Amino acid sequence: MANYPLETYETSCEVYRRHMALRKKGRHPLWIPQPNLHLPLEYRRRGTQVGDVGIITEDGAFDFMFNICAPVSGSTDSLNLPAGFQPIYPPISPEKEVVVLAEHSARDALTSRGISKQVL
């Protein structure tokens, strides 16, 4: 094996991000799409929603901070709200504002050129 400087190696999430970008599959593809296990169970059950604000971490996860649509009281994210925060009004209705499309099925495979999928 050749000796390459450490900085020439890409992490798995960097390879994933680069390949997804080459295929124009998302502006910020997440290597780790599931919610952080330290978040409240309520948030983990509902998952990411319209209005969630967070940071995309270096390792390709979404680090949830708060939701701009959620009321201040009773919110799962009330500890992370900026001072003086007020939710947007009128609230966003995901049923009316978000178009849901299924671009890929669970059986789809995204591959690099030259790679083909065989079903056995």
Secondary structure, 3 states (H helix, E strand, C coil): CCCCCHHHCCCHHHHHHHHHHHCCCCCCCCCECCCCCCCCHHHHHHCCCCCEEEEECCCCEEEEEEECCCCCCCCCCHHHCCCCCCCCCCCCCHHHHCCCCCCCCCCCCCCCCCCCCCCC
